[in-house]
Amino acid sequence: MYALAAAIAMVSVGFSAIGEGLVCCKSIEGMSRNPEMFGKLRSNMILACALVETTAIYALLIAILCLFVAPSMAPAA
């Protein structure tokens, strides 16, 4: 059961990777359309990628907790 919970948590890592790819794709597209906004778009892209990456890090943390910590806290049958 804990492995299933960890697998569900890791699914969000895949969605996070897709989201990060979309953020980078759209900001590079914006840079190519409007080169004057390069600096502002780049700083916003870095901030957005950091926020999206924290989602993946939290999901990884939850998966690790589900696999290693939760089974040891389960009551003995």
DSSP file (Angstrom, degrees, kcal/mol; ACC not computed):
  #  RESIDUE AA STRUCTURE BP1 BP2  ACC     N-H-->O    O-->H-N    N-H-->O    O-->H-N    TCO  KAPPA ALPHA  PHI   PSI    X-CA   Y-CA   Z-CA
    1    1 A M     >        0   0    0      0, 0.0     4,-1.8     0, 0.0     5,-0.1   0.000 360.0 360.0 360.0 -37.9    0.0    0.0    0.0
    2    2 A Y  H  >  +     0   0    0      1,-0.2     4,-2.2     2,-0.2     5,-0.2   0.857 360.0  55.2 -69.2 -33.4    2.9    2.4    0.8
    3    3 A A  H  > S+     0   0    0      2,-0.2     4,-2.2     1,-0.2    -1,-0.2   0.878 106.3  51.6 -66.2 -36.2    4.5    1.6   -2.6
    4    4 A L  H  > S+     0   0    0      2,-0.2     4,-2.4     1,-0.2    -2,-0.2   0.903 108.9  50.5 -65.2 -41.3    1.2    2.6   -4.3
    5    5 A A  H  X S+     0   0    0     -4,-1.8     4,-1.9     1,-0.2    -2,-0.2   0.897 111.2  48.6 -62.7 -40.4    1.2    5.9   -2.4
    6    6 A A  H  X S+     0   0    0     -4,-2.2     4,-2.0     2,-0.2    -2,-0.2   0.882 110.2  51.8 -67.1 -37.7    4.8    6.5   -3.4
    7    7 A A  H  X S+     0   0    0     -4,-2.2     4,-1.2     2,-0.2    -2,-0.2   0.898 108.9  50.1 -66.3 -39.7    4.0    5.7   -7.1
    8    8 A I  H  X S+     0   0    0     -4,-2.4     4,-0.9     1,-0.2     3,-0.3   0.895 110.1  51.0 -64.9 -38.6    1.1    8.2   -7.0
    9    9 A A  H >X S+     0   0    0     -4,-1.9     3,-0.5     1,-0.2     4,-0.5   0.873 107.6  53.4 -64.5 -36.4    3.4   10.8   -5.6
   10   10 A M  H 3X S+     0   0    0     -4,-2.0     4,-1.1     1,-0.2     3,-0.5   0.725  95.1  68.6 -74.5 -19.7    5.9   10.2   -8.3
   11   11 A V  H 3X S+     0   0    0     -4,-1.2     4,-1.7    -3,-0.3     3,-0.4   0.887  94.4  57.5 -62.2 -36.9    3.3   10.7  -11.0
   12   12 A S  H <X S+     0   0    0     -4,-0.9     4,-2.2    -3,-0.5    -1,-0.2   0.774  96.9  62.5 -66.4 -23.4    3.2   14.3  -10.0
   13   13 A V  H  X S+     0   0    0     -4,-0.5     4,-2.1    -3,-0.5    -1,-0.2   0.897 102.5  50.4 -65.5 -38.9    6.9   14.5  -10.8
   14   14 A G  H  X S+     0   0    0     -4,-1.1     4,-2.1    -3,-0.4    -2,-0.2   0.919 110.9  47.7 -63.6 -43.2    6.1   13.6  -14.4
   15   15 A F  H  X S+     0   0    0     -4,-1.7     4,-2.4     1,-0.2    -1,-0.2   0.862 109.6  54.2 -65.4 -34.4    3.5   16.3  -14.6
   16   16 A S  H  X S+     0   0    0     -4,-2.2     4,-2.5     2,-0.2    -1,-0.2   0.894 107.2  50.4 -64.7 -39.9    6.0   18.7  -13.0
   17   17 A A  H  X S+     0   0    0     -4,-2.1     4,-2.2     2,-0.2    -2,-0.2   0.901 110.5  49.5 -65.1 -40.6    8.6   17.9  -15.7
   18   18 A I  H  X S+     0   0    0     -4,-2.1     4,-2.2     2,-0.2    -2,-0.2   0.922 111.7  49.4 -63.0 -43.1    5.9   18.5  -18.4
   19   19 A G  H  X S+     0   0    0     -4,-2.4     4,-2.3     1,-0.2    -2,-0.2   0.893 109.9  50.3 -63.3 -40.5    5.1   21.9  -16.7
   20   20 A E  H  X S+     0   0    0     -4,-2.5     4,-2.3     1,-0.2    -1,-0.2   0.895 109.6  51.4 -66.0 -38.8    8.7   22.9  -16.6
   21   21 A G  H  X S+     0   0    0     -4,-2.2     4,-2.5     1,-0.2    -2,-0.2   0.898 110.2  49.0 -63.3 -40.1    9.1   22.1  -20.2
   22   22 A L  H  X S+     0   0    0     -4,-2.2     4,-2.6     2,-0.2     5,-0.3   0.891 109.2  52.7 -66.4 -39.3    6.1   24.2  -21.1
   23   23 A V  H  X S+     0   0    0     -4,-2.3     4,-2.0     2,-0.2    -2,-0.2   0.943 113.9  42.4 -60.1 -48.0    7.4   27.1  -19.1
   24   24 A C  H  X S+     0   0    0     -4,-2.3     4,-2.3     2,-0.2     5,-0.2   0.900 113.8  52.5 -66.4 -40.9   10.8   27.0  -20.9
   25   25 A C  H  X S+     0   0    0     -4,-2.5     4,-2.1     1,-0.2    -2,-0.2   0.937 112.4  43.6 -60.6 -48.5    9.2   26.5  -24.3
   26   26 A K  H  X S+     0   0    0     -4,-2.6     4,-2.2     1,-0.2    -1,-0.2   0.855 113.4  50.5 -70.4 -34.6    6.8   29.5  -23.9
   27   27 A S  H  X S+     0   0    0     -4,-2.0     4,-2.2    -5,-0.3    -1,-0.2   0.891 111.2  48.2 -72.5 -36.2    9.4   31.8  -22.5
   28   28 A I  H  X S+     0   0    0     -4,-2.3     4,-2.1     2,-0.2    -2,-0.2   0.888 111.1  51.9 -67.3 -37.3   11.9   31.0  -25.3
   29   29 A E  H  X S+     0   0    0     -4,-2.1     4,-1.7    -5,-0.2    -2,-0.2   0.910 110.3  48.6 -62.8 -41.4    9.1   31.5  -27.8
   30   30 A G  H  X S+     0   0    0     -4,-2.2     4,-2.2     1,-0.2    -2,-0.2   0.870 109.5  52.5 -65.8 -36.4    8.4   34.9  -26.2
   31   31 A M  H  < S+     0   0    0     -4,-2.2    -1,-0.2     1,-0.2    -2,-0.2   0.880 109.6  48.8 -66.0 -37.2   12.1   35.8  -26.3
   32   32 A S  H  < S+     0   0    0     -4,-2.1    -1,-0.2     1,-0.2    -2,-0.2   0.830 114.5  45.3 -73.3 -29.8   12.2   35.0  -30.0
   33   33 A R  H  < S+     0   0    0     -4,-1.7    -2,-0.2     1,-0.3    -1,-0.2   0.839 129.6  21.9 -78.9 -33.5    9.2   37.1  -30.7
   34   34 A N    ><  +     0   0    0     -4,-2.2     3,-1.6    -5,-0.2    -1,-0.3  -0.724  64.2 178.3-137.8  84.7   10.3   40.0  -28.6
   35   35 A P  G >  S+     0   0    0      0, 0.0     3,-1.5     0, 0.0     4,-0.2   0.727  77.2  68.8 -63.1 -22.1   14.0   40.1  -28.1
   36   36 A E  G 3  S+     0   0    0      1,-0.3     3,-0.4     2,-0.1     4,-0.2   0.777  96.4  54.5 -67.5 -23.6   13.9   43.4  -26.1
   37   37 A M  G <> S+     0   0    0     -3,-1.6     4,-2.8    -7,-0.2     5,-0.3   0.205  74.2 114.4 -92.9  16.0   12.1   41.6  -23.3
   38   38 A F  H <> S+     0   0    0     -3,-1.5     4,-2.6     1,-0.2     5,-0.2   0.909  75.3  46.6 -54.5 -50.1   14.9   39.0  -23.0
   39   39 A G  H  > S+     0   0    0     -3,-0.4     4,-2.1    -4,-0.2    -1,-0.2   0.914 115.8  43.8 -63.2 -45.0   16.0   40.0  -19.5
   40   40 A K  H  > S+     0   0    0     -4,-0.2     4,-2.1     2,-0.2    -1,-0.2   0.907 115.8  47.7 -68.6 -41.5   12.6   40.1  -18.0
   41   41 A L  H  X S+     0   0    0     -4,-2.8     4,-2.4     2,-0.2    -2,-0.2   0.891 111.3  51.5 -66.4 -38.2   11.4   36.9  -19.6
   42   42 A R  H  X S+     0   0    0     -4,-2.6     4,-2.4    -5,-0.3    -2,-0.2   0.926 110.7  46.9 -65.9 -43.8   14.6   35.1  -18.6
   43   43 A S  H  X S+     0   0    0     -4,-2.1     4,-2.0     1,-0.2    -1,-0.2   0.898 114.1  47.9 -66.6 -38.1   14.3   36.1  -14.9
   44   44 A N  H  X S+     0   0    0     -4,-2.1     4,-2.6     2,-0.2    -1,-0.2   0.871 110.8  52.5 -67.2 -36.0   10.6   35.2  -14.9
   45   45 A M  H  X S+     0   0    0     -4,-2.4     4,-2.8     2,-0.2    -2,-0.2   0.912 109.0  48.9 -65.8 -42.4   11.4   31.8  -16.5
   46   46 A I  H  X S+     0   0    0     -4,-2.4     4,-2.0     2,-0.2    -2,-0.2   0.906 113.1  47.6 -64.8 -41.0   14.0   31.1  -13.9
   47   47 A L  H  X S+     0   0    0     -4,-2.0     4,-2.1     2,-0.2    -2,-0.2   0.923 113.4  47.6 -64.7 -44.5   11.6   31.9  -11.1
   48   48 A A  H  X S+     0   0    0     -4,-2.6     4,-2.5     1,-0.2     5,-0.2   0.902 111.1  50.8 -65.1 -40.7    8.8   29.8  -12.7
   49   49 A C  H  X S+     0   0    0     -4,-2.8     4,-2.4     1,-0.2    -1,-0.2   0.883 109.5  51.4 -64.4 -37.0   11.2   26.9  -13.2
   50   50 A A  H  X S+     0   0    0     -4,-2.0     4,-1.6    -5,-0.2    -2,-0.2   0.911 111.1  47.4 -65.6 -41.2   12.3   27.1   -9.6
   51   51 A L  H  X S+     0   0    0     -4,-2.1     4,-0.9     1,-0.2    -2,-0.2   0.897 113.8  47.0 -66.8 -39.8    8.6   27.0   -8.4
   52   52 A V  H  X S+     0   0    0     -4,-2.5     4,-1.1     1,-0.2     3,-0.5   0.886 109.9  54.1 -68.4 -37.5    7.7   24.1  -10.7
   53   53 A E  H  X S+     0   0    0     -4,-2.4     4,-2.1     1,-0.2    -1,-0.2   0.833  99.6  61.0 -67.3 -32.1   10.8   22.2   -9.5
   54   54 A T  H  X S+     0   0    0     -4,-1.6     4,-2.6     1,-0.2    -1,-0.2   0.843  98.9  58.2 -64.5 -30.4    9.9   22.6   -5.9
   55   55 A T  H  X S+     0   0    0     -4,-0.9     4,-2.2    -3,-0.5    -1,-0.2   0.927 107.7  46.0 -62.0 -43.5    6.7   20.6   -6.7
   56   56 A A  H  X S+     0   0    0     -4,-1.1     4,-2.3     2,-0.2    -2,-0.2   0.880 111.7  51.5 -66.7 -37.8    8.8   17.7   -7.9
   57   57 A I  H  X S+     0   0    0     -4,-2.1     4,-2.3     2,-0.2    -2,-0.2   0.910 110.4  48.4 -66.5 -41.5   11.1   17.9   -4.9
   58   58 A Y  H  X S+     0   0    0     -4,-2.6     4,-2.5     2,-0.2    -2,-0.2   0.904 111.1  50.7 -64.6 -40.2    8.1   17.8   -2.5
   59   59 A A  H  X S+     0   0    0     -4,-2.2     4,-2.4     2,-0.2    -2,-0.2   0.904 110.4  49.6 -64.3 -40.3    6.6   14.9   -4.4
   60   60 A L  H  X S+     0   0    0     -4,-2.3     4,-2.4     2,-0.2    -1,-0.2   0.905 110.0  51.2 -63.5 -41.2    9.9   13.1   -4.1
   61   61 A L  H  X S+     0   0    0     -4,-2.3     4,-2.4     2,-0.2    -2,-0.2   0.914 110.3  48.7 -61.9 -43.2   10.0   13.8   -0.4
   62   62 A I  H  X S+     0   0    0     -4,-2.5     4,-2.6     2,-0.2    -2,-0.2   0.906 110.7  51.0 -64.1 -40.9    6.5   12.4    0.1
   63   63 A A  H  X S+     0   0    0     -4,-2.4     4,-2.0     2,-0.2    -2,-0.2   0.913 110.7  48.3 -63.4 -41.9    7.5    9.3   -1.9
   64   64 A I  H  X>S+     0   0    0     -4,-2.4     4,-2.6     2,-0.2     5,-0.6   0.906 112.2  49.3 -64.4 -41.1   10.5    8.7    0.3
   65   65 A L  I  X>S+     0   0    0     -4,-2.4     5,-2.6     1,-0.2     4,-1.3   0.903 110.6  50.7 -64.5 -40.0    8.5    9.2    3.4
   66   66 A C  I  <5S+     0   0    0     -4,-2.6    -1,-0.2     3,-0.2    -2,-0.2   0.877 116.3  41.2 -64.5 -36.9    5.9    6.8    2.2
   67   67 A L  I  <5S+     0   0    0     -4,-2.0    -2,-0.2    -5,-0.2    -1,-0.2   0.883 131.1  16.9 -80.2 -38.7    8.5    4.1    1.4
   68   68 A F  I  <5S+     0   0    0     -4,-2.6     4,-0.3    -5,-0.2    -3,-0.2   0.780 128.8  34.5-111.0 -31.4   10.8    4.4    4.4
   69   69 A V  I  X<S+     0   0    0     -4,-1.3     4,-1.0    -5,-0.6     3,-0.4   0.894 109.6  56.4 -95.2 -45.1    9.2    6.2    7.3
   70   70 A A  H >><S+     0   0    0     -5,-2.6     3,-0.8     1,-0.2     4,-0.7   0.882 103.6  53.5 -60.1 -42.5    5.5    5.3    7.1
   71   71 A P  H >4 S+     0   0    0      0, 0.0     3,-0.6     0, 0.0    -1,-0.2   0.866 107.6  51.8 -62.6 -32.3    6.0    1.5    7.3
   72   72 A S  H 34 S+     0   0    0     -3,-0.4    -2,-0.2    -4,-0.3    -3,-0.1   0.716 108.8  51.2 -76.2 -17.9    8.0    1.9   10.4
   73   73 A M  H << S+     0   0    0     -4,-1.0    -1,-0.2    -3,-0.8    -3,-0.1   0.512  84.2 111.9 -93.5  -6.1    5.3    4.0   12.1
   74   74 A A  S << S-     0   0    0     -4,-0.7     2,-0.1    -3,-0.6     3,-0.1  -0.395  78.2-104.8 -68.1 142.1    2.5    1.5   11.3
   75   75 A P        -     0   0    0      0, 0.0     2,-0.2     0, 0.0    -1,-0.1  -0.396  38.0-105.7 -67.9 144.6    1.1   -0.2   14.4
   76   76 A A              0   0    0      1,-0.1    -3,-0.0    -2,-0.1     0, 0.0  -0.485 360.0 360.0 -71.8 135.7    2.2   -3.8   14.9
   77   77 A A              0   0    0     -2,-0.2    -1,-0.1    -3,-0.1    -3,-0.0   0.464 360.0 360.0 -88.3 360.0   -0.5   -6.3   14.1
